[in-house]
Amino acid sequence: MSAENHAARTVEQLLDVLDLDTTQARTTEDIFTGASHPMPSGRIYGGQVLAQSLIAAERTLPEDRPVHSMHGYFLRAGDATQGITIAVDRIHDGRSFSTRRSQAYQNGVPIFSMIASFQDEDPGVEHAEAMPSGIPDPETLVPDEDRVDGLPAGTTRMLSERAADIRHIDHPLYLPSPDEKVPRQGVWMRMRAPMPDDPRLHRAALAYLSDMTIQESILRAHGVFWALPGLKVASLDHAMWWHRPARVDEWLLYVQESPNARGGRGLATGRIYARDGALVASVAQEIMIRVPARD
């Protein structure tokens, strides 16, 4: 299979996951069902349920009232061998804003709960934190899957089979990194192949990407890497704010930092920029992190 066909296939698989089925349960609630990505760990990737929950909520709203913020909690580990059911409550519809609650279920119990807010386009004051300077262009960086010699075959296959092209500015954290232990990092990211023009898909796919690598600003501060034996990491919650439209099949810079870690938890924040410097979105996530004792 050619590289171009392989890239298109990975993105098609993501689009299949975001293509939810729906049945109207009653006038105030909508029920959606979707598939899950296979994962080597057997656990659902958090970005998947984020994106699916957002797509479900957006499908209860007119297209001209896009999401501007979401706040969600990961309640249980999801099973990647099973599908997922999402119930959406239409909490509020006002003149300019709407609010939706999405709850994702497996086997009758919730695994993720989200509240999201949507707003009509409205003029107002505007400013944005500038994109950092001195960042190398993504074309000068090697894709992550080509920088992971020494990892198990299943992990390297997962990296090459994912729909996202991720390129760390510093060394990736799948293996020990020689870089300075600092609570910050940056990655370039985009989907491997063109996406349909539907802005709702691009917003959902951005949520999908936002859960990828953000935890690493916490790990990097302590010289921790994903393949460290005994390491346990789990996302607890996720918040995201969409500021400006962007395409996820074009390069985006994800700048991440961790302001705090304590009590077995770490907080990470991120800013996502378009190639032209426009601030597209802001992200925050807290994780549970348990690092084994080291000599």
GUPATOR-274752 format. One line per 2 residues: number of its first residue (from 1); for each residue x, y negated, z of N, C-alpha, C. Coordinates in Angstrom, 1 decimal. Atoms other than C-alpha are relative to their C-alpha. Example, Ala and Ser with C-alpha at 12.3 -4.5 7.8 and 13.67 -1.06 7.14 Angstrom:
# GUPATOR-274752
1 = 0.9/1.2/0.0/12.3/4.5/7.8/0.9/-1.2/0.0  -0.9/1.1/0.0/13.7/1.1/7.1/-0.8/-1.1/0.8
***
This chain:
# GUPATOR-274752
1 = 0.8/1.2/0.0/0.0/0.0/0.0/0.9/-1.2/0.0  -0.7/1.2/0.0/1.3/-3.4/-0.9/-0.2/-0.9/1.2
3 = 0.1/0.8/-1.1/2.0/-6.0/1.7/-1.2/-0.9/0.0  1.2/0.8/0.2/-0.8/-8.2/0.3/-1.2/0.8/0.3
5 = 1.2/-0.8/-0.3/-3.3/-5.4/0.4/-0.1/0.4/1.5  0.0/-0.3/-1.4/-2.2/-4.4/3.9/-0.5/-1.2/0.8
7 = 0.4/1.2/-0.7/-2.7/-8.0/5.1/-1.5/-0.2/-0.1  1.5/0.2/0.3/-6.2/-8.2/3.5/-0.8/1.1/0.8
9 = 0.8/-1.0/-0.8/-7.2/-4.9/5.2/0.0/-0.3/1.4  0.0/0.3/-1.5/-6.2/-6.0/8.7/-1.0/-1.1/0.3
11 = 1.0/1.1/-0.2/-8.3/-9.2/8.3/-1.4/0.5/-0.2  1.3/-0.6/0.2/-11.2/-7.2/6.9/-0.5/0.8/1.2
13 = 0.4/-0.7/-1.2/-11.1/-5.0/10.0/-0.4/-1.0/1.1  0.4/1.0/-1.0/-11.3/-8.1/12.2/-1.4/-0.6/-0.4
15 = 1.3/0.5/0.4/-14.2/-9.5/10.1/-1.1/1.1/0.3  1.0/-1.1/-0.3/-16.0/-6.1/10.6/-0.4/-0.1/1.5
17 = 0.2/0.1/-1.4/-15.6/-6.5/14.4/-0.9/-1.2/0.3  0.8/1.2/-0.2/-17.1/-10.0/14.2/-1.3/0.0/-0.6
19 = 1.3/-0.1/0.7/-20.0/-8.9/12.1/-1.0/0.8/0.9  0.9/-0.6/-1.0/-22.5/-8.2/14.8/-1.4/0.3/-0.5
21 = 1.4/-0.4/0.2/-25.8/-6.4/14.5/-0.9/-0.7/1.0  0.8/0.6/-0.9/-28.8/-8.0/16.1/-1.5/0.5/-0.1
23 = 1.5/-0.2/-0.1/-32.4/-7.2/17.3/-0.5/-1.0/1.0  0.7/1.0/-0.9/-34.7/-9.8/18.8/-0.6/0.8/1.2
25 = 0.6/-0.7/-1.2/-35.4/-8.6/22.4/-1.3/-0.7/0.5  1.1/0.8/-0.4/-37.7/-11.4/23.4/0.3/-1.5/-0.4
27 = -0.2/1.3/0.5/-38.1/-15.1/22.7/1.1/-0.8/0.7  -1.1/0.7/-0.7/-35.5/-16.2/25.3/1.3/0.7/0.1
29 = -1.2/-0.8/-0.1/-32.9/-13.5/24.8/0.3/0.7/-1.3  -0.4/-0.7/1.2/-31.0/-12.1/21.9/1.0/1.1/0.3
31 = -0.9/-1.1/-0.2/-29.2/-8.7/21.8/0.8/0.3/-1.2  -0.9/-0.2/1.1/-26.2/-8.1/19.6/0.9/1.2/0.3
33 = -0.9/-1.1/-0.2/-24.1/-5.0/19.1/1.2/-0.1/-1.0  -1.2/0.1/0.9/-20.6/-4.7/17.6/1.0/1.1/0.3
35 = -1.0/-1.0/-0.2/-17.6/-2.4/17.2/1.2/-0.5/0.8  -1.2/0.4/-0.7/-14.3/-2.4/19.0/1.2/0.4/-0.8
37 = -1.3/-0.3/0.6/-10.7/-2.5/17.7/0.6/1.2/0.8  -0.8/-1.0/-0.7/-8.8/0.7/18.5/1.2/-0.6/0.6
39 = -1.2/0.6/-0.7/-6.0/-0.1/21.0/0.8/1.2/0.6  -0.8/-1.1/-0.6/-3.1/2.1/22.1/-0.2/0.2/1.4
41 = 0.3/-0.1/-1.4/-3.9/1.4/25.7/-1.4/0.6/0.3  1.3/-0.4/-0.2/-7.5/2.4/25.2/-0.9/-1.0/0.6
43 = 0.7/1.1/-0.6/-8.6/-0.9/26.7/-0.3/-1.1/-1.1  0.4/1.0/1.0/-10.5/-3.5/24.7/0.9/-1.3/0.2
45 = -0.7/1.2/0.0/-8.4/-6.5/23.7/-0.9/-1.2/0.4  0.8/1.0/-0.5/-9.7/-9.5/25.6/-0.5/-1.0/-1.0
47 = 0.4/0.9/1.1/-9.7/-11.8/22.5/-1.1/0.5/-0.8  1.2/-0.6/0.8/-12.1/-9.4/20.8/-1.3/-0.4/0.7
49 = 1.3/0.3/-0.6/-14.8/-9.8/23.4/-0.3/-1.5/0.1  0.2/1.4/0.0/-14.2/-13.5/23.6/-0.6/-0.4/-1.3
51 = 0.5/0.3/1.4/-14.7/-13.8/19.8/-1.4/0.5/-0.2  1.3/-0.6/0.2/-17.7/-11.5/19.8/-1.1/-0.7/0.8
53 = 0.9/0.7/-0.9/-19.4/-13.3/22.7/-0.3/-1.4/-0.6  0.2/1.3/0.6/-18.9/-16.6/20.9/-0.9/0.1/-1.2
55 = 0.8/-0.2/1.2/-20.2/-15.4/17.6/-1.5/0.3/0.3  1.4/-0.3/-0.4/-23.3/-14.0/19.3/-0.7/-1.3/0.5
57 = 0.6/1.2/-0.4/-24.0/-17.3/21.0/-0.2/-1.0/-1.1  0.1/0.9/1.2/-23.4/-19.3/17.8/-1.2/0.4/-0.9
59 = 1.0/-0.4/0.9/-25.9/-17.2/16.0/-1.4/-0.3/0.5  1.3/0.5/-0.6/-28.7/-18.6/18.3/-0.1/-1.5/-0.2
61 = 0.0/1.4/0.1/-27.9/-22.1/17.2/0.1/-0.4/-1.5  -0.2/0.4/1.4/-28.0/-24.2/14.0/1.5/-0.2/-0.3
63 = -1.4/0.1/0.4/-24.7/-24.4/12.1/0.6/-1.3/0.3  -0.6/1.3/-0.2/-24.3/-28.1/12.7/0.1/-0.4/1.5
65 = -0.2/0.2/-1.4/-24.1/-27.7/16.5/1.1/1.0/0.5  -1.1/-1.0/-0.3/-20.6/-26.1/17.0/0.3/0.0/1.5
67 = -0.5/-0.1/-1.4/-19.1/-24.9/20.3/1.1/-1.1/0.2  -1.1/0.9/-0.4/-16.9/-27.4/22.2/0.7/0.5/1.2
69 = -0.8/-0.6/-1.1/-16.1/-25.4/25.3/-0.7/1.3/0.4  0.4/-1.3/-0.5/-16.4/-22.0/26.9/0.8/0.3/1.3
71 = -0.7/-0.5/-1.2/-15.6/-20.5/30.3/-0.5/1.4/0.3  0.4/-1.4/-0.1/-15.6/-16.8/30.8/0.8/0.8/1.0
73 = -0.7/-0.8/-1.0/-14.7/-14.1/33.3/0.0/1.5/-0.5  -0.2/-1.4/0.3/-13.3/-10.6/32.5/-0.4/0.8/1.3
75 = 0.5/-0.7/-1.2/-15.2/-8.4/34.9/0.5/1.4/0.2  -0.5/-1.4/0.0/-14.1/-4.9/34.0/0.7/0.3/-1.3
77 = -0.8/-0.4/1.2/-11.7/-3.3/31.6/-1.0/0.7/-1.0  0.8/-0.6/1.0/-13.5/-2.4/28.3/0.6/1.2/-0.6
79 = -0.5/-1.3/0.7/-13.2/1.0/26.5/0.0/-0.3/-1.5  -0.1/0.3/1.5/-11.9/0.4/23.0/-0.5/1.1/-0.9
81 = 0.6/-1.1/0.8/-13.3/3.8/21.9/-1.5/-0.2/-0.2  1.4/0.2/0.0/-16.8/2.5/22.4/-0.4/-1.4/-0.6
83 = 0.6/1.3/0.4/-19.0/-0.3/20.9/-0.3/-0.8/1.2  0.2/1.0/-1.1/-20.1/-3.3/22.8/-1.4/-0.6/-0.3
85 = 1.3/0.7/0.1/-23.5/-4.9/23.5/0.1/-1.3/0.7  -0.1/1.3/-0.5/-23.9/-8.6/24.0/-1.4/-0.6/0.1
87 = 1.3/0.6/-0.2/-26.9/-10.3/25.5/0.2/-1.5/0.2  -0.2/1.5/-0.1/-27.3/-14.1/25.0/-1.3/-0.6/0.6
89 = 1.1/0.8/-0.6/-29.5/-16.3/27.2/0.1/-1.4/-0.6  0.1/1.4/0.5/-30.7/-19.6/25.7/-0.3/-0.9/1.1
91 = 0.2/0.7/-1.2/-30.2/-21.6/28.8/-0.6/-1.4/-0.2  0.4/1.4/0.2/-30.7/-25.2/27.4/0.2/-0.4/-1.4
93 = -0.1/0.7/1.3/-31.3/-27.1/24.2/-0.5/-1.4/0.2  0.3/1.4/-0.1/-31.1/-30.8/24.4/0.1/-0.7/-1.3
95 = -0.1/0.7/1.2/-31.0/-33.6/21.9/1.4/0.1/-0.7  -1.4/0.0/0.5/-27.2/-33.4/21.5/0.8/1.3/0.4
97 = -0.7/-1.1/-0.6/-26.1/-30.4/23.6/-0.9/1.2/0.2  0.7/-1.3/-0.3/-27.0/-26.7/24.0/1.0/0.8/0.9
99 = -0.7/-0.8/-0.8/-25.9/-24.2/26.5/-0.4/1.5/-0.1  0.3/-1.4/0.2/-25.7/-20.4/26.1/0.8/0.8/1.0
101 = -0.8/-1.0/-0.8/-24.7/-17.5/28.4/0.0/1.3/-0.8  -0.2/-1.3/0.6/-23.3/-14.4/26.8/0.6/1.0/1.0
103 = -0.5/-1.1/-0.8/-22.8/-11.2/28.7/0.3/1.3/-0.8  -0.3/-1.2/0.8/-21.0/-8.2/27.1/0.0/1.2/0.9
105 = 0.3/-1.2/-0.8/-21.9/-4.7/28.3/0.6/1.2/-0.7  -0.3/-1.4/0.4/-20.6/-1.2/28.0/-0.6/1.0/1.0
107 = 0.6/-1.0/-0.9/-22.5/1.8/29.5/-0.9/-0.7/1.0  1.0/0.7/-0.9/-25.0/-0.6/31.0/0.5/-0.9/1.0
109 = -0.6/0.9/-1.0/-22.6/-2.6/33.1/0.8/-1.1/-0.7  -0.6/1.1/0.6/-21.2/-6.1/32.3/1.6/0.1/0.1
111 = -1.4/0.1/0.0/-17.5/-6.3/31.3/0.5/-1.4/-0.2  -0.4/1.4/0.2/-17.4/-10.0/30.4/-1.2/-0.9/0.0
113 = 1.0/0.9/-0.1/-19.5/-13.0/31.2/0.5/-1.4/-0.4  -0.5/1.3/0.6/-19.3/-16.4/29.4/-1.2/-1.0/0.0
115 = 1.0/1.1/0.3/-21.1/-19.8/29.4/0.7/-0.9/-0.9  -0.6/0.9/1.0/-20.5/-22.0/26.4/-0.9/-1.1/-0.3
117 = 0.8/1.2/0.3/-21.6/-25.5/25.5/0.3/-0.4/-1.5  0.0/0.3/1.4/-22.4/-26.7/22.0/-0.5/-1.5/-0.2
119 = 0.4/1.4/0.1/-22.7/-30.3/20.7/-0.1/-0.4/-1.5  0.0/0.7/1.4/-23.7/-32.2/17.5/1.2/-0.8/-0.1
121 = -1.1/0.9/0.2/-21.0/-34.1/15.9/-0.4/-1.4/0.4  0.4/1.3/-0.6/-20.9/-37.5/17.6/1.3/-0.9/0.0
123 = -1.2/0.9/0.0/-18.5/-40.5/17.1/0.3/-0.5/1.5  -0.4/0.5/-1.3/-16.6/-41.8/20.1/1.5/-0.3/0.1
125 = -1.4/0.3/-0.2/-13.2/-42.7/21.6/0.8/1.2/-0.3  -0.8/-1.2/0.4/-10.3/-40.5/20.5/1.4/-0.2/0.3
127 = -1.4/0.0/-0.1/-6.8/-39.7/21.5/0.4/1.5/0.2  -0.4/-1.4/-0.1/-4.7/-36.5/21.7/1.5/0.0/0.3
129 = -1.4/-0.2/-0.3/-1.4/-35.3/23.1/0.7/0.4/-1.3  -0.8/-0.2/1.2/1.2/-35.3/20.4/0.6/1.4/-0.1
131 = -0.7/-1.3/0.2/2.6/-32.1/18.9/1.4/-0.2/0.4  -1.5/0.1/-0.3/6.1/-31.4/20.3/0.8/-0.1/-1.2
133 = -0.9/0.2/1.1/8.9/-32.4/18.1/1.1/1.1/0.0  -1.1/-0.9/0.0/11.9/-30.3/17.0/-0.4/1.5/-0.1
135 = 0.5/-1.4/0.1/9.8/-27.1/16.5/0.4/0.6/-1.4  -0.3/-0.6/1.3/11.2/-24.8/13.7/-1.2/0.4/-0.8
137 = 1.1/-0.4/0.8/9.0/-24.1/10.8/-0.3/1.5/0.1  0.3/-1.5/-0.2/7.2/-20.7/10.9/0.7/0.8/-1.1
139 = -0.7/-0.8/1.0/8.8/-19.7/7.6/1.4/0.3/0.3  -1.4/-0.3/-0.4/12.2/-19.8/9.2/0.1/1.1/1.1
141 = 0.0/-1.0/-1.0/11.1/-17.3/11.9/-0.4/1.3/-0.5  0.3/-1.4/0.4/10.9/-13.5/11.7/-1.3/0.4/0.7
143 = 1.3/-0.5/-0.6/7.5/-11.9/12.3/0.4/0.9/1.2  -0.3/-0.7/-1.2/7.3/-10.3/15.7/0.2/1.5/-0.3
145 = -0.2/-1.4/0.2/6.9/-6.8/14.3/1.3/0.4/-0.5  -1.3/-0.2/0.5/10.3/-7.1/12.8/1.1/-0.3/1.0
147 = -0.9/0.4/-1.0/11.9/-8.0/16.1/-0.1/0.9/1.2  0.4/-0.9/-1.1/10.9/-5.0/18.3/0.7/1.3/0.0
149 = -0.7/-1.3/0.0/13.5/-2.3/17.7/0.1/0.5/1.5  -0.1/-0.6/-1.3/13.4/0.0/20.7/-1.3/0.2/0.7
151 = 1.3/-0.2/-0.6/9.7/-0.1/21.4/-0.6/1.4/-0.5  0.6/-1.3/0.5/7.5/3.1/21.2/-0.7/-0.3/-1.4
153 = 0.6/0.1/1.3/6.1/3.8/17.7/-1.4/-0.6/0.0  1.4/0.4/0.0/2.5/3.2/18.8/0.0/-1.5/0.2
155 = 0.0/1.5/-0.2/3.4/-0.4/20.0/0.3/-0.7/-1.3  -0.4/0.6/1.2/5.2/-1.3/16.8/-1.1/0.1/-1.1
157 = 1.1/-0.2/0.9/2.3/0.1/14.8/-1.1/-1.0/0.3  1.1/0.9/-0.4/-0.2/-2.0/16.8/0.4/-1.4/-0.5
159 = -0.4/1.4/0.4/1.8/-5.2/16.0/-0.1/-0.1/-1.5  0.1/0.2/1.4/2.0/-4.5/12.3/-1.4/0.2/-0.5
161 = 1.4/-0.2/0.5/-1.7/-3.4/12.1/-0.9/-1.1/0.5  0.9/1.1/-0.5/-3.1/-6.5/13.9/-0.2/-1.0/-1.1
163 = 0.4/1.0/1.0/-4.8/-9.2/11.8/0.9/-1.2/0.0  -0.7/1.2/-0.2/-2.6/-11.9/13.2/1.5/0.1/-0.3
165 = -1.4/0.1/0.2/0.9/-12.9/12.0/0.5/-0.9/1.1  -0.5/0.7/-1.2/2.6/-14.0/15.3/1.5/-0.1/-0.1
167 = -1.4/0.2/0.1/6.1/-15.5/15.3/0.4/-0.9/1.2  -0.6/0.7/-1.2/7.8/-16.4/18.6/1.1/-1.0/-0.4
169 = -1.1/1.0/0.2/10.0/-19.5/18.6/1.3/0.5/0.7  -1.0/-0.7/-0.8/12.1/-17.8/21.3/-0.1/1.5/-0.2
171 = 0.1/-1.4/0.1/12.7/-14.1/21.7/-1.4/0.5/0.4  1.3/-0.6/-0.6/9.4/-12.1/22.0/0.3/0.7/1.3
173 = -0.2/-0.6/-1.3/8.8/-10.6/25.4/-0.4/1.5/0.1  0.3/-1.4/-0.1/8.1/-7.0/24.4/1.1/0.7/0.7
175 = -1.2/-0.6/-0.6/11.6/-6.2/25.5/0.7/-1.1/0.8  -0.7/1.0/-0.7/14.0/-8.0/27.8/0.6/-1.1/-0.9
177 = -0.4/1.1/0.8/14.8/-11.5/26.6/1.3/-0.6/0.6  -1.2/0.7/-0.5/18.2/-13.2/26.8/-0.2/-1.5/0.2
179 = 0.3/1.4/-0.1/16.5/-16.6/26.9/-0.1/-0.4/1.5  0.1/0.6/-1.3/16.5/-18.9/29.9/-1.4/0.3/0.6
181 = 1.3/-0.3/-0.6/13.8/-18.1/32.5/-0.7/-1.3/0.3  0.8/1.2/-0.1/11.4/-21.0/32.0/-1.5/0.3/-0.2
183 = 1.4/-0.3/0.1/7.6/-21.1/32.4/-0.7/-0.7/-1.2  0.6/0.6/1.2/6.9/-22.2/28.8/0.6/0.7/-1.2
185 = -0.4/-0.6/1.2/7.1/-21.0/25.3/-0.9/-0.5/-1.2  0.8/0.4/1.1/5.7/-21.6/21.8/0.0/1.1/-1.1
187 = 0.1/-0.9/1.1/4.5/-19.4/19.0/-0.8/-0.6/-1.2  0.8/0.3/1.2/3.3/-19.9/15.4/-0.9/1.2/-0.2
189 = 1.0/-1.1/0.2/0.2/-17.9/14.5/-0.9/-0.3/-1.1  1.0/0.1/1.1/-2.2/-17.3/11.6/-0.5/1.4/-0.3
191 = 0.4/-1.3/0.5/-4.3/-14.6/10.1/0.8/0.4/-1.2  -0.9/-0.4/1.1/-2.5/-12.5/7.6/-0.5/-0.2/-1.4
193 = 0.6/0.2/1.3/-4.9/-13.1/4.8/-1.1/-1.0/0.1  1.0/1.0/-0.1/-7.5/-15.7/3.8/-1.3/0.5/0.6
195 = 1.3/-0.2/-0.7/-10.7/-15.9/5.8/-1.1/-0.6/-0.8  1.1/0.7/0.6/-14.2/-16.8/4.5/-0.1/-1.4/0.6
197 = 0.1/1.4/-0.3/-15.0/-20.5/4.7/-0.9/-0.4/1.2  0.9/0.3/-1.1/-17.6/-20.2/7.5/0.7/-0.5/1.2
199 = -0.7/0.5/-1.2/-16.5/-22.5/10.3/-0.2/0.8/1.3  0.3/-0.8/-1.2/-18.1/-20.3/12.9/1.0/1.2/0.1
201 = -1.0/-1.1/0.0/-15.8/-17.4/11.9/1.4/-0.5/0.4  -1.3/0.6/-0.3/-12.8/-19.7/12.2/0.1/-0.4/1.5
203 = 0.0/0.3/-1.5/-13.8/-20.9/15.7/0.1/1.3/0.8  0.0/-1.3/-0.7/-14.4/-17.3/16.8/1.4/0.6/-0.1
205 = -1.3/-0.5/0.2/-11.1/-16.2/15.3/1.1/-0.7/0.8  -1.0/0.8/-0.8/-9.3/-19.0/17.1/-0.1/0.5/1.5
207 = 0.2/-0.5/-1.4/-10.8/-17.7/20.4/0.7/1.4/0.1  -0.7/-1.3/0.1/-9.5/-14.2/19.3/1.5/-0.2/0.2
209 = -1.4/0.3/-0.1/-6.0/-15.7/18.9/0.4/-0.6/1.3  -0.4/0.8/-1.2/-6.1/-17.8/22.0/0.4/0.9/1.2
211 = -0.3/-0.9/-1.1/-5.9/-14.7/24.3/1.3/0.8/-0.3  -1.2/-0.7/0.4/-2.8/-13.5/22.4/1.3/-0.8/0.4
213 = -1.3/0.6/-0.4/0.6/-14.4/24.1/-0.1/-1.0/1.1  0.0/1.1/-1.0/-0.7/-17.0/26.5/0.5/0.4/1.4
215 = -0.5/-0.5/-1.3/0.2/-14.8/29.5/1.5/-0.1/0.1  -1.4/-0.1/0.0/3.8/-14.9/28.5/0.8/-1.1/0.6
217 = -0.7/1.1/-0.7/4.6/-18.3/29.9/0.2/0.4/1.5  -0.1/-0.4/-1.3/4.1/-16.7/33.3/1.1/1.1/0.1
219 = -1.0/-1.0/0.0/6.2/-13.6/32.5/1.4/-0.6/-0.3  -1.3/0.5/0.4/9.0/-15.6/30.9/0.7/-0.7/1.2
221 = -0.6/0.7/-1.2/9.5/-17.7/34.1/0.7/0.9/0.9  -0.6/-1.0/-0.9/10.5/-14.5/35.9/0.8/1.1/-0.6
223 = -0.7/-1.0/0.7/12.3/-12.6/33.3/-0.7/1.3/-0.2  0.8/-1.2/0.1/9.5/-10.1/33.0/-0.4/0.2/-1.5
225 = 0.3/-0.3/1.4/8.7/-8.3/29.7/-1.1/1.1/0.0  1.2/-0.9/0.1/5.7/-6.2/28.5/0.4/1.4/0.2
227 = -0.3/-1.4/-0.1/7.6/-2.9/28.4/0.7/0.3/1.3  -0.5/-0.2/-1.3/8.8/-3.3/32.0/-0.8/1.2/0.7
229 = 0.7/-1.1/-0.6/7.9/0.1/33.7/-0.7/-0.5/1.3  0.8/0.3/-1.2/5.2/-0.4/36.4/-0.6/-1.4/-0.1
231 = 0.6/1.3/0.1/4.2/-3.9/35.2/-1.5/0.2/-0.2  1.5/0.0/0.2/0.4/-4.5/35.5/-0.5/-1.4/-0.1
233 = 0.6/1.3/0.3/-1.3/-7.5/33.9/-1.4/0.2/-0.4  1.4/0.0/0.4/-5.0/-8.2/33.6/-0.5/-1.4/-0.1
235 = 0.6/1.3/0.1/-6.8/-11.3/32.4/-1.2/-0.1/0.9  1.1/0.2/-1.0/-9.2/-12.7/35.1/-1.0/-0.9/-0.6
237 = 1.0/0.9/0.6/-10.8/-15.6/33.3/0.7/-0.7/-1.2  -0.5/0.7/1.3/-10.4/-17.7/30.1/-0.9/-1.2/-0.2
239 = 0.7/1.3/0.4/-11.4/-21.3/29.3/0.6/-0.5/-1.3  -0.5/0.6/1.3/-11.2/-23.0/25.9/-0.9/-1.2/-0.4
241 = 0.6/1.2/0.5/-12.0/-26.4/24.5/0.4/-0.2/-1.5  -0.2/0.3/1.4/-12.4/-26.9/20.7/0.0/-1.5/-0.2
243 = 0.0/1.4/0.2/-11.3/-30.4/19.8/-0.2/-0.5/-1.5  0.1/0.4/1.4/-11.0/-30.5/16.0/-0.1/1.3/-0.9
245 = 0.1/-1.1/0.9/-11.8/-28.2/13.1/1.4/0.5/-0.5  -1.3/-0.5/0.5/-9.0/-25.9/11.9/-0.3/1.4/-0.7
247 = 0.1/-1.4/0.6/-8.5/-22.8/9.7/1.0/0.9/0.6  -0.9/-0.9/-0.6/-7.0/-19.8/11.3/0.8/0.8/-1.0
249 = -0.9/-0.7/1.0/-5.6/-18.5/8.0/1.1/-1.0/-0.5  -1.1/0.9/0.2/-3.2/-21.5/8.0/0.8/-0.1/1.4
251 = -0.8/0.0/-1.1/-0.3/-21.9/10.4/-0.4/-0.9/1.1  0.3/0.7/-1.2/-1.1/-23.0/14.0/1.1/0.2/1.0
253 = -1.0/-0.1/-1.0/1.4/-23.8/16.7/-0.7/0.1/1.4  0.6/-0.2/-1.3/0.4/-22.5/20.2/1.1/-0.3/1.0
255 = -1.0/0.4/-1.0/2.4/-24.3/22.9/-0.6/0.4/1.4  0.5/-0.6/-1.2/2.1/-22.6/26.3/0.9/-0.3/1.2
257 = -0.8/0.2/-1.2/3.2/-23.3/29.9/-0.8/0.5/1.2  0.6/-0.5/-1.3/2.5/-22.0/33.4/0.3/-0.9/1.1
259 = -0.3/1.0/-1.0/2.1/-24.6/36.1/0.1/0.7/1.4  0.0/-0.6/-1.4/1.7/-22.0/39.0/-0.1/1.5/-0.1
261 = 0.3/-1.4/-0.3/1.9/-18.4/40.1/0.2/0.2/1.5  0.0/-0.2/-1.5/1.1/-17.2/43.6/-1.1/1.1/0.3
263 = 1.1/-0.9/-0.5/-0.8/-14.4/45.4/-0.3/1.1/-1.0  0.3/-1.0/1.0/-0.5/-11.9/42.5/-0.8/-0.5/-1.2
265 = 0.6/0.6/1.1/-2.0/-14.4/40.1/0.9/-1.0/-0.6  -0.7/1.0/0.7/-0.6/-16.7/37.5/-0.9/-0.8/-0.9
267 = 0.8/0.8/0.9/-2.1/-19.6/35.6/0.8/-0.5/-1.2  -0.7/0.5/1.2/-1.2/-20.4/32.0/-1.0/-0.9/-0.7
269 = 0.7/1.0/0.9/-2.3/-23.3/29.8/0.6/0.0/-1.3  -0.5/0.0/1.4/-2.0/-23.8/26.1/-0.6/-1.1/-0.8
271 = 0.5/1.0/0.9/-2.4/-26.4/23.4/0.2/0.6/-1.4  -0.1/-0.5/1.3/-3.1/-25.3/19.8/0.0/-1.2/-1.0
273 = -0.1/1.1/1.0/-2.0/-27.6/16.9/0.0/0.5/-1.4  0.0/-0.2/1.4/-2.6/-27.6/13.2/1.4/-0.4/-0.5
275 = -1.3/0.3/0.6/0.5/-27.8/10.9/0.2/-1.5/-0.1  -0.1/1.4/0.2/-0.2/-31.5/10.4/0.1/-0.8/1.3
277 = -0.1/0.7/-1.3/0.0/-32.2/14.2/-1.3/-0.2/0.7  1.3/0.2/-0.6/-3.7/-32.4/14.9/-0.2/1.0/1.2
279 = 0.3/-0.9/-1.2/-4.6/-31.0/18.4/-1.3/0.6/-0.3  1.2/-0.8/0.4/-7.1/-28.3/17.6/-0.8/0.5/1.2
281 = 0.7/-0.6/-1.2/-7.9/-26.7/21.0/1.0/0.0/1.2  -0.8/-0.2/-1.2/-6.8/-26.4/24.6/-0.6/1.2/0.7
283 = 0.3/-1.3/-0.6/-6.8/-23.2/26.6/0.5/0.1/1.4  -0.5/-0.3/-1.3/-6.4/-22.1/30.2/-0.4/1.5/0.3
285 = 0.3/-1.4/-0.4/-6.2/-18.5/31.6/0.7/0.3/1.3  -0.7/-0.5/-1.2/-5.5/-17.0/35.0/0.0/1.5/-0.2
287 = -0.1/-1.4/0.1/-4.2/-13.5/35.1/0.4/0.6/1.4  -0.6/-0.8/-1.0/-3.5/-10.8/37.7/1.3/0.5/-0.5
289 = -1.3/-0.5/0.4/0.2/-9.9/37.6/0.6/0.7/1.2  -0.7/-0.8/-1.0/1.9/-7.2/39.6/1.3/0.5/-0.6
291 = -1.3/-0.4/0.5/5.6/-6.8/39.1/0.6/1.0/0.9  -0.7/-1.0/-0.9/7.4/-3.7/40.4/1.2/-0.6/0.6
293 = -1.2/0.4/-0.6/10.2/-4.2/42.8/1.2/0.3/-0.8  -1.2/-0.2/0.8/13.5/-4.6/41.0/1.3/-0.2/0.9
295 = -1.3/0.2/-0.7/17.1/-4.2/42.3/0.7/-1.3/-0.3
***
